[in-house]
């Protein structure tokens, strides 16, 4: 009798160099990093805005956080668009 073949799941597969999954991994990690950065800066901007309204933080500090958020979101959108064109 022969041994039954074990079925492999069709999940990620091997992450060996040169495979398609390996190339997608770096893109996915970059997506997670940019998304996390945008969320953290957005929370920071909201927190500084509330502080400025309450009088515990300065408006200049608040403006800098909103500028940083705008820059981070712009770079995020540009990278997604550039990747879609390829």
URLINFEN-V523763 format. One record per pair of residues at least 6 apart in sequence whose ideal C-beta (glycine too) atoms are under 8 Angstrom apart, sorted by sequence separation. I is the first residue (numbers start at 0). J is the second residue. If there is no record, write none. Layout:
# URLINFEN-V523763
I/J ; I/J
This chain:
# URLINFEN-V523763
12/18 ; 14/20 ; 15/21 ; 50/56 ; 51/57 ; 13/20 ; 14/21 ; 51/58 ; 12/20 ; 11/20 ; 47/56 ; 51/60 ; 14/24 ; 50/60 ; 51/61 ; 50/61 ; 47/60 ; 48/61 ; 47/61 ; 48/64 ; 44/61 ; 47/64 ; 48/65 ; 44/64 ; 43/64 ; 44/65 ; 44/67 ; 40/64 ; 43/67 ; 44/68 ; 43/68 ; 40/67 ; 41/68 ; 40/68 ; 37/68 ; 40/71 ; 37/71 ; 36/71 ; 37/72 ; 33/71 ; 37/75 ; 33/74 ; 34/75 ; 33/75 ; 33/78 ; 29/78 ; 26/82
